[in-house]
Amino acid sequence: MSVEEAQSPAWRIVVGVTGGIAAYKAVSVIRSLVLLGHHVDVIATKEALRFVGAPTLEAISRNPIRTDIYENVATVQHVAIGQAADVIAVVPATANTIAKLSVGLADDLLTNTILASLAPVVVAPAMHTEMWQHPATQANVHRLHERGVTLVGPDSGRLTGKDEGPGRLAETDEIVNAILAAARRGARERHNAELERDLVGRDILVTAGGTREPIDPVRFLGNRSSGKQGVALAQRAAERGADVTLLAANIEVPVPDNVHVVRVSSAEQLAAACAELAPRHDTIIMAAAVADFRPEHVQTGKIKKESTGEELTLTFKKNPDILRNMVATRVPGQTIVGFAAETEEDDAARLEIARAKIKRKGCDYLVLNRVGWDHGFGREETEVQVLNLEGDVVQEAVGDKTSVANAILDVVRARD
């Protein structure tokens, strides 16, 4: 047998056998898996048992077979089996079963188990050529493929009677190899997901978007920030296990479902929200673009050009320095990350501006990025440098907002 030999773990494998003439070949697949040291639970549909007897399947798998969703109801077996599985394989998969899986129907123990499991799924189709080539079957197979289901075969060859063509169940070795590969892939994905939950227990406050300073009831002084980077930071922090609050200032992108959102508009509103929420968080990431100035007087009615003459003069005053205030009032152990969006084209000069800024602000890290007419705001990709308080570049990242968000969060995580 040419089955791959990298079998260090013993997997828990569910093999679903459905009612096709190729059901007898599932016995060889089950036998091979058992001989390789894996635990195999067999779920046979009632139709499958018309082709292969329960005693055969039990003797080969060395476990009682499961057939009825109403057996062992107290254990909720379709959930229990699915949760314990490292991989679920359907051998053979009839056209009917493939159709049910493609639309999420669950009318027997096998389809219920698949629907209730996060384990990878391997499907080995077997049917007559006309059924395999039917547009409905091909559409169902395509849908399963899009969902990440592994399809093995079918091969082309002798079918029942004198018929030949595509629809023949794949060879045992090919099916076994696909099952074990899916189990390994699923294990890696679970491992990576566990490793990625590296911010569990952290409370992170993220600001995003751009503030708007009202001039009159219909006009404001604003900036070009879309909020994409701040939203990406909030979403990735939550996905990595943190409890996240997002202070959203006029953002132009959807907010994540897995974060708590507080909406603000002006710099004064953002400052007030930060002052209230910051003490409850161990990490503050100030990604919002905050206006440095606001109109000294906000008109109660719309300013009309007919009443202003040829020129309009507005007087502005400074907004509070939110980042500096957060540093001045920080709680012990708090990590504060600021942002510096600079238009300076020269790389070295831009870096010196950032070093001077982090020295003034006193935050732990400063994320520097270049902005301008053709850079930064609103774009899908960005380039940043992360400086520490000493002015050293501790991280550089280029790419989409999500990958850059991960790089920034890696710096925050490494500070622990």
Secondary structure, 3 states (H helix, E strand, C coil): CCCCCCCCCCCEEEEEECCCCCHHHHHHHHHHHHHCCCEEEEEECCCHHHCCCHHHHHHHHCCCCECCCCCCHHHCHHHHHHHHCCEEEEEEECHHHHHHHHHCCCCCHHHHHHHCCCCCEEEEECCCHHHHHCHHHHHHHHHHHHCCCEECCCEEEECCCCCEEEEECCCHHHHHHHHHHHHHHHHHHHHHHHHHCCCCCCEEEEEEEECCEEEECCEEECCCCCCHHHHHHHHHHHHCCCEEEEEEECCCCCCCCCCEEEEECCHHHHHHHHHHHHHHCCEEEECCECCCEEECCCCCCCCCHHHHCCCCCCCEEECCCHHHHHHHCCCCCCEEEEEEEECCCCHHHHHHHHHHHHHHHCCCEEEEEECECCECCCCCEEEEEEEECCCCEEEEEEEEHHHHHHHHHHHHHHCC
